[in-house]
Amino acid sequence: MQLILRQPAARDAGDGSTGVVVAASPDTFGREQWQWDVRICESEAGFDVAVAHNVESIEVVEESIDVSASFEATREVAELWLAVVVKKPVIHGQFRLEAGDVAVWEGDDPVRIRVQAVEDDARLQLVRIRRRDGKAARWVP
């Protein structure tokens, strides 16, 4: 699955914390045991990303990526990836993503990710989420 979240499509967390929740598991607070959430907030540098997770069941790797021309990577099928456009627009497939937009990838389509810069100095914050028990990480919006 591939999903594009356009700013301000994200919803307010409603819990008094800073930032806007763009993705969480479970997607409704208080419904099931919390596993992880990703929040973004606007800053002077573009957008800041904050990830919180249950360290006993979830592994998270964050990476800041400067997209000078293009960025390509292969995602494992069991991983869920979120890419927040932090600064300047990028192109992913047929989509132009502006700062504050979020791309989400899970499952087996696509596993090969390619993002191209529209302007110099474009930047992404890539969040890789994996379950420690080996099962596939999922998020259903």
PyMOL CGO cylinders between C-alpha atoms (Angstrom):
from pymol import cmd
from pymol.cgo import CYLINDER

trace = [
    CYLINDER, 0.00, 0.00, 0.00, 1.09, 3.52, -0.73, 0.3, 1, 1, 1, 1, 1, 1,
    CYLINDER, 1.09, 3.52, -0.73, -0.60, 6.54, 0.81, 0.3, 1, 1, 1, 1, 1, 1,
    CYLINDER, -0.60, 6.54, 0.81, 0.07, 10.25, 0.44, 0.3, 1, 1, 1, 1, 1, 1,
    CYLINDER, 0.07, 10.25, 0.44, -1.03, 12.55, 3.27, 0.3, 1, 1, 1, 1, 1, 1,
    CYLINDER, -1.03, 12.55, 3.27, -1.27, 16.19, 2.26, 0.3, 1, 1, 1, 1, 1, 1,
    CYLINDER, -1.27, 16.19, 2.26, -0.77, 18.86, 4.87, 0.3, 1, 1, 1, 1, 1, 1,
    CYLINDER, -0.77, 18.86, 4.87, -3.11, 19.77, 6.60, 0.3, 1, 1, 1, 1, 1, 1,
    CYLINDER, -3.11, 19.77, 6.60, -4.75, 16.36, 6.14, 0.3, 1, 1, 1, 1, 1, 1,
    CYLINDER, -4.75, 16.36, 6.14, -3.18, 15.29, 9.44, 0.3, 1, 1, 1, 1, 1, 1,
    CYLINDER, -3.18, 15.29, 9.44, -5.41, 15.45, 12.50, 0.3, 1, 1, 1, 1, 1, 1,
    CYLINDER, -5.41, 15.45, 12.50, -4.80, 17.13, 15.82, 0.3, 1, 1, 1, 1, 1, 1,
    CYLINDER, -4.80, 17.13, 15.82, -3.59, 14.70, 18.49, 0.3, 1, 1, 1, 1, 1, 1,
    CYLINDER, -3.59, 14.70, 18.49, -6.07, 16.15, 20.95, 0.3, 1, 1, 1, 1, 1, 1,
    CYLINDER, -6.07, 16.15, 20.95, -3.98, 15.07, 23.93, 0.3, 1, 1, 1, 1, 1, 1,
    CYLINDER, -3.98, 15.07, 23.93, -2.17, 18.32, 24.71, 0.3, 1, 1, 1, 1, 1, 1,
    CYLINDER, -2.17, 18.32, 24.71, 1.14, 17.26, 23.14, 0.3, 1, 1, 1, 1, 1, 1,
    CYLINDER, 1.14, 17.26, 23.14, 3.03, 19.28, 20.58, 0.3, 1, 1, 1, 1, 1, 1,
    CYLINDER, 3.03, 19.28, 20.58, 2.77, 18.47, 16.92, 0.3, 1, 1, 1, 1, 1, 1,
    CYLINDER, 2.77, 18.47, 16.92, 0.15, 16.82, 14.78, 0.3, 1, 1, 1, 1, 1, 1,
    CYLINDER, 0.15, 16.82, 14.78, -0.22, 13.04, 14.63, 0.3, 1, 1, 1, 1, 1, 1,
    CYLINDER, -0.22, 13.04, 14.63, 0.18, 11.89, 11.02, 0.3, 1, 1, 1, 1, 1, 1,
    CYLINDER, 0.18, 11.89, 11.02, 0.21, 8.14, 11.71, 0.3, 1, 1, 1, 1, 1, 1,
    CYLINDER, 0.21, 8.14, 11.71, -0.21, 5.89, 14.73, 0.3, 1, 1, 1, 1, 1, 1,
    CYLINDER, -0.21, 5.89, 14.73, -0.82, 2.28, 15.65, 0.3, 1, 1, 1, 1, 1, 1,
    CYLINDER, -0.82, 2.28, 15.65, -3.49, 1.80, 16.63, 0.3, 1, 1, 1, 1, 1, 1,
    CYLINDER, -3.49, 1.80, 16.63, -5.01, 4.64, 14.65, 0.3, 1, 1, 1, 1, 1, 1,
    CYLINDER, -5.01, 4.64, 14.65, -7.54, 5.45, 17.39, 0.3, 1, 1, 1, 1, 1, 1,
    CYLINDER, -7.54, 5.45, 17.39, -6.12, 6.34, 20.80, 0.3, 1, 1, 1, 1, 1, 1,
    CYLINDER, -6.12, 6.34, 20.80, -7.41, 4.19, 23.66, 0.3, 1, 1, 1, 1, 1, 1,
    CYLINDER, -7.41, 4.19, 23.66, -8.90, 1.51, 21.39, 0.3, 1, 1, 1, 1, 1, 1,
    CYLINDER, -8.90, 1.51, 21.39, -6.03, -0.98, 21.51, 0.3, 1, 1, 1, 1, 1, 1,
    CYLINDER, -6.03, -0.98, 21.51, -2.58, -1.16, 23.10, 0.3, 1, 1, 1, 1, 1, 1,
    CYLINDER, -2.58, -1.16, 23.10, -0.48, 1.73, 21.79, 0.3, 1, 1, 1, 1, 1, 1,
    CYLINDER, -0.48, 1.73, 21.79, 2.52, 0.68, 19.65, 0.3, 1, 1, 1, 1, 1, 1,
    CYLINDER, 2.52, 0.68, 19.65, 3.86, 3.81, 17.91, 0.3, 1, 1, 1, 1, 1, 1,
    CYLINDER, 3.86, 3.81, 17.91, 3.02, 7.27, 16.64, 0.3, 1, 1, 1, 1, 1, 1,
    CYLINDER, 3.02, 7.27, 16.64, 4.61, 9.81, 14.32, 0.3, 1, 1, 1, 1, 1, 1,
    CYLINDER, 4.61, 9.81, 14.32, 4.01, 13.55, 14.78, 0.3, 1, 1, 1, 1, 1, 1,
    CYLINDER, 4.01, 13.55, 14.78, 5.12, 16.55, 12.77, 0.3, 1, 1, 1, 1, 1, 1,
    CYLINDER, 5.12, 16.55, 12.77, 5.25, 20.23, 13.59, 0.3, 1, 1, 1, 1, 1, 1,
    CYLINDER, 5.25, 20.23, 13.59, 6.33, 23.22, 11.58, 0.3, 1, 1, 1, 1, 1, 1,
    CYLINDER, 6.33, 23.22, 11.58, 9.63, 24.84, 12.52, 0.3, 1, 1, 1, 1, 1, 1,
    CYLINDER, 9.63, 24.84, 12.52, 11.97, 27.51, 11.17, 0.3, 1, 1, 1, 1, 1, 1,
    CYLINDER, 11.97, 27.51, 11.17, 13.94, 24.81, 9.34, 0.3, 1, 1, 1, 1, 1, 1,
    CYLINDER, 13.94, 24.81, 9.34, 10.84, 23.27, 7.69, 0.3, 1, 1, 1, 1, 1, 1,
    CYLINDER, 10.84, 23.27, 7.69, 9.15, 20.45, 9.58, 0.3, 1, 1, 1, 1, 1, 1,
    CYLINDER, 9.15, 20.45, 9.58, 10.28, 18.50, 12.63, 0.3, 1, 1, 1, 1, 1, 1,
    CYLINDER, 10.28, 18.50, 12.63, 9.40, 14.83, 13.08, 0.3, 1, 1, 1, 1, 1, 1,
    CYLINDER, 9.40, 14.83, 13.08, 8.90, 13.14, 16.46, 0.3, 1, 1, 1, 1, 1, 1,
    CYLINDER, 8.90, 13.14, 16.46, 8.50, 9.39, 16.77, 0.3, 1, 1, 1, 1, 1, 1,
    CYLINDER, 8.50, 9.39, 16.77, 7.46, 7.55, 19.93, 0.3, 1, 1, 1, 1, 1, 1,
    CYLINDER, 7.46, 7.55, 19.93, 7.16, 3.78, 20.18, 0.3, 1, 1, 1, 1, 1, 1,
    CYLINDER, 7.16, 3.78, 20.18, 6.79, 0.81, 22.50, 0.3, 1, 1, 1, 1, 1, 1,
    CYLINDER, 6.79, 0.81, 22.50, 10.43, -0.36, 22.64, 0.3, 1, 1, 1, 1, 1, 1,
    CYLINDER, 10.43, -0.36, 22.64, 9.43, -3.86, 23.74, 0.3, 1, 1, 1, 1, 1, 1,
    CYLINDER, 9.43, -3.86, 23.74, 7.49, -4.60, 20.55, 0.3, 1, 1, 1, 1, 1, 1,
    CYLINDER, 7.49, -4.60, 20.55, 8.56, -2.04, 17.93, 0.3, 1, 1, 1, 1, 1, 1,
    CYLINDER, 8.56, -2.04, 17.93, 11.92, -1.09, 16.41, 0.3, 1, 1, 1, 1, 1, 1,
    CYLINDER, 11.92, -1.09, 16.41, 12.23, 2.34, 14.77, 0.3, 1, 1, 1, 1, 1, 1,
    CYLINDER, 12.23, 2.34, 14.77, 15.07, 3.69, 12.64, 0.3, 1, 1, 1, 1, 1, 1,
    CYLINDER, 15.07, 3.69, 12.64, 15.02, 7.36, 11.64, 0.3, 1, 1, 1, 1, 1, 1,
    CYLINDER, 15.02, 7.36, 11.64, 17.15, 8.82, 8.89, 0.3, 1, 1, 1, 1, 1, 1,
    CYLINDER, 17.15, 8.82, 8.89, 17.50, 12.36, 7.59, 0.3, 1, 1, 1, 1, 1, 1,
    CYLINDER, 17.50, 12.36, 7.59, 18.00, 12.23, 3.83, 0.3, 1, 1, 1, 1, 1, 1,
    CYLINDER, 18.00, 12.23, 3.83, 19.28, 15.10, 1.72, 0.3, 1, 1, 1, 1, 1, 1,
    CYLINDER, 19.28, 15.10, 1.72, 17.83, 14.55, -1.74, 0.3, 1, 1, 1, 1, 1, 1,
    CYLINDER, 17.83, 14.55, -1.74, 20.30, 16.31, -4.03, 0.3, 1, 1, 1, 1, 1, 1,
    CYLINDER, 20.30, 16.31, -4.03, 19.11, 14.56, -7.21, 0.3, 1, 1, 1, 1, 1, 1,
    CYLINDER, 19.11, 14.56, -7.21, 17.34, 11.33, -6.25, 0.3, 1, 1, 1, 1, 1, 1,
    CYLINDER, 17.34, 11.33, -6.25, 17.02, 8.80, -3.44, 0.3, 1, 1, 1, 1, 1, 1,
    CYLINDER, 17.02, 8.80, -3.44, 16.34, 5.11, -4.02, 0.3, 1, 1, 1, 1, 1, 1,
    CYLINDER, 16.34, 5.11, -4.02, 15.91, 2.32, -1.48, 0.3, 1, 1, 1, 1, 1, 1,
    CYLINDER, 15.91, 2.32, -1.48, 14.33, -1.11, -1.18, 0.3, 1, 1, 1, 1, 1, 1,
    CYLINDER, 14.33, -1.11, -1.18, 11.94, -1.65, 1.71, 0.3, 1, 1, 1, 1, 1, 1,
    CYLINDER, 11.94, -1.65, 1.71, 11.46, -5.05, 3.31, 0.3, 1, 1, 1, 1, 1, 1,
    CYLINDER, 11.46, -5.05, 3.31, 7.86, -6.25, 2.95, 0.3, 1, 1, 1, 1, 1, 1,
    CYLINDER, 7.86, -6.25, 2.95, 7.42, -6.51, 6.74, 0.3, 1, 1, 1, 1, 1, 1,
    CYLINDER, 7.42, -6.51, 6.74, 8.53, -2.89, 7.30, 0.3, 1, 1, 1, 1, 1, 1,
    CYLINDER, 8.53, -2.89, 7.30, 6.32, 0.18, 7.29, 0.3, 1, 1, 1, 1, 1, 1,
    CYLINDER, 6.32, 0.18, 7.29, 8.01, 3.36, 6.06, 0.3, 1, 1, 1, 1, 1, 1,
    CYLINDER, 8.01, 3.36, 6.06, 6.94, 6.98, 6.46, 0.3, 1, 1, 1, 1, 1, 1,
    CYLINDER, 6.94, 6.98, 6.46, 8.73, 9.80, 4.67, 0.3, 1, 1, 1, 1, 1, 1,
    CYLINDER, 8.73, 9.80, 4.67, 8.02, 13.34, 5.78, 0.3, 1, 1, 1, 1, 1, 1,
    CYLINDER, 8.02, 13.34, 5.78, 9.06, 16.03, 3.31, 0.3, 1, 1, 1, 1, 1, 1,
    CYLINDER, 9.06, 16.03, 3.31, 10.95, 18.34, 5.66, 0.3, 1, 1, 1, 1, 1, 1,
    CYLINDER, 10.95, 18.34, 5.66, 12.19, 20.94, 3.20, 0.3, 1, 1, 1, 1, 1, 1,
    CYLINDER, 12.19, 20.94, 3.20, 11.51, 21.76, -0.49, 0.3, 1, 1, 1, 1, 1, 1,
    CYLINDER, 11.51, 21.76, -0.49, 9.38, 19.68, -2.89, 0.3, 1, 1, 1, 1, 1, 1,
    CYLINDER, 9.38, 19.68, -2.89, 10.17, 16.19, -4.20, 0.3, 1, 1, 1, 1, 1, 1,
    CYLINDER, 10.17, 16.19, -4.20, 8.62, 13.90, -6.81, 0.3, 1, 1, 1, 1, 1, 1,
    CYLINDER, 8.62, 13.90, -6.81, 7.55, 10.33, -6.02, 0.3, 1, 1, 1, 1, 1, 1,
    CYLINDER, 7.55, 10.33, -6.02, 6.03, 8.59, -9.04, 0.3, 1, 1, 1, 1, 1, 1,
    CYLINDER, 6.03, 8.59, -9.04, 3.30, 10.89, -10.34, 0.3, 1, 1, 1, 1, 1, 1,
    CYLINDER, 3.30, 10.89, -10.34, 3.07, 12.86, -7.09, 0.3, 1, 1, 1, 1, 1, 1,
    CYLINDER, 3.07, 12.86, -7.09, 4.71, 16.17, -6.27, 0.3, 1, 1, 1, 1, 1, 1,
    CYLINDER, 4.71, 16.17, -6.27, 5.14, 16.25, -2.50, 0.3, 1, 1, 1, 1, 1, 1,
    CYLINDER, 5.14, 16.25, -2.50, 5.50, 19.61, -0.78, 0.3, 1, 1, 1, 1, 1, 1,
    CYLINDER, 5.50, 19.61, -0.78, 7.09, 20.31, 2.61, 0.3, 1, 1, 1, 1, 1, 1,
    CYLINDER, 7.09, 20.31, 2.61, 4.79, 18.88, 5.29, 0.3, 1, 1, 1, 1, 1, 1,
    CYLINDER, 4.79, 18.88, 5.29, 3.43, 16.10, 3.06, 0.3, 1, 1, 1, 1, 1, 1,
    CYLINDER, 3.43, 16.10, 3.06, 3.89, 12.50, 4.17, 0.3, 1, 1, 1, 1, 1, 1,
    CYLINDER, 3.89, 12.50, 4.17, 4.28, 9.32, 2.10, 0.3, 1, 1, 1, 1, 1, 1,
    CYLINDER, 4.28, 9.32, 2.10, 3.46, 5.98, 3.75, 0.3, 1, 1, 1, 1, 1, 1,
    CYLINDER, 3.46, 5.98, 3.75, 4.48, 2.59, 2.34, 0.3, 1, 1, 1, 1, 1, 1,
    CYLINDER, 4.48, 2.59, 2.34, 3.54, -0.83, 3.70, 0.3, 1, 1, 1, 1, 1, 1,
    CYLINDER, 3.54, -0.83, 3.70, 2.97, -4.35, 2.40, 0.3, 1, 1, 1, 1, 1, 1,
    CYLINDER, 2.97, -4.35, 2.40, 4.34, -5.63, -0.88, 0.3, 1, 1, 1, 1, 1, 1,
    CYLINDER, 4.34, -5.63, -0.88, 3.51, -2.75, -3.22, 0.3, 1, 1, 1, 1, 1, 1,
    CYLINDER, 3.51, -2.75, -3.22, 5.77, -0.89, -3.68, 0.3, 1, 1, 1, 1, 1, 1,
    CYLINDER, 5.77, -0.89, -3.68, 8.98, -2.20, -2.13, 0.3, 1, 1, 1, 1, 1, 1,
    CYLINDER, 8.98, -2.20, -2.13, 11.27, -0.12, -4.33, 0.3, 1, 1, 1, 1, 1, 1,
    CYLINDER, 11.27, -0.12, -4.33, 11.05, 3.56, -3.39, 0.3, 1, 1, 1, 1, 1, 1,
    CYLINDER, 11.05, 3.56, -3.39, 12.39, 6.36, -5.59, 0.3, 1, 1, 1, 1, 1, 1,
    CYLINDER, 12.39, 6.36, -5.59, 12.17, 10.07, -4.77, 0.3, 1, 1, 1, 1, 1, 1,
    CYLINDER, 12.17, 10.07, -4.77, 13.58, 12.89, -6.93, 0.3, 1, 1, 1, 1, 1, 1,
    CYLINDER, 13.58, 12.89, -6.93, 14.33, 16.44, -5.87, 0.3, 1, 1, 1, 1, 1, 1,
    CYLINDER, 14.33, 16.44, -5.87, 12.50, 19.28, -7.60, 0.3, 1, 1, 1, 1, 1, 1,
    CYLINDER, 12.50, 19.28, -7.60, 14.95, 21.85, -6.22, 0.3, 1, 1, 1, 1, 1, 1,
    CYLINDER, 14.95, 21.85, -6.22, 18.40, 21.66, -4.62, 0.3, 1, 1, 1, 1, 1, 1,
    CYLINDER, 18.40, 21.66, -4.62, 18.56, 20.96, -0.88, 0.3, 1, 1, 1, 1, 1, 1,
    CYLINDER, 18.56, 20.96, -0.88, 15.32, 18.96, -0.63, 0.3, 1, 1, 1, 1, 1, 1,
    CYLINDER, 15.32, 18.96, -0.63, 15.20, 16.93, 2.58, 0.3, 1, 1, 1, 1, 1, 1,
    CYLINDER, 15.20, 16.93, 2.58, 13.17, 13.96, 3.86, 0.3, 1, 1, 1, 1, 1, 1,
    CYLINDER, 13.17, 13.96, 3.86, 12.90, 12.41, 7.29, 0.3, 1, 1, 1, 1, 1, 1,
    CYLINDER, 12.90, 12.41, 7.29, 12.51, 8.67, 6.73, 0.3, 1, 1, 1, 1, 1, 1,
    CYLINDER, 12.51, 8.67, 6.73, 10.99, 6.59, 9.54, 0.3, 1, 1, 1, 1, 1, 1,
    CYLINDER, 10.99, 6.59, 9.54, 11.36, 2.80, 9.26, 0.3, 1, 1, 1, 1, 1, 1,
    CYLINDER, 11.36, 2.80, 9.26, 9.06, 0.80, 11.56, 0.3, 1, 1, 1, 1, 1, 1,
    CYLINDER, 9.06, 0.80, 11.56, 9.48, -2.92, 12.21, 0.3, 1, 1, 1, 1, 1, 1,
    CYLINDER, 9.48, -2.92, 12.21, 7.84, -5.28, 14.69, 0.3, 1, 1, 1, 1, 1, 1,
    CYLINDER, 7.84, -5.28, 14.69, 10.26, -7.16, 16.93, 0.3, 1, 1, 1, 1, 1, 1,
    CYLINDER, 10.26, -7.16, 16.93, 8.24, -10.40, 16.67, 0.3, 1, 1, 1, 1, 1, 1,
    CYLINDER, 8.24, -10.40, 16.67, 8.91, -10.61, 12.90, 0.3, 1, 1, 1, 1, 1, 1,
    CYLINDER, 8.91, -10.61, 12.90, 5.29, -10.03, 11.86, 0.3, 1, 1, 1, 1, 1, 1,
    CYLINDER, 5.29, -10.03, 11.86, 4.53, -7.32, 9.34, 0.3, 1, 1, 1, 1, 1, 1,
    CYLINDER, 4.53, -7.32, 9.34, 4.14, -3.80, 10.67, 0.3, 1, 1, 1, 1, 1, 1,
    CYLINDER, 4.14, -3.80, 10.67, 0.76, -2.46, 9.63, 0.3, 1, 1, 1, 1, 1, 1,
    CYLINDER, 0.76, -2.46, 9.63, -1.17, 0.74, 9.82, 0.3, 1, 1, 1, 1, 1, 1,
    CYLINDER, -1.17, 0.74, 9.82, -4.67, 1.08, 8.46, 0.3, 1, 1, 1, 1, 1, 1,
    CYLINDER, -4.67, 1.08, 8.46, -5.75, 4.73, 8.13, 0.3, 1, 1, 1, 1, 1, 1,
]
cmd.load_cgo(trace, "trace")
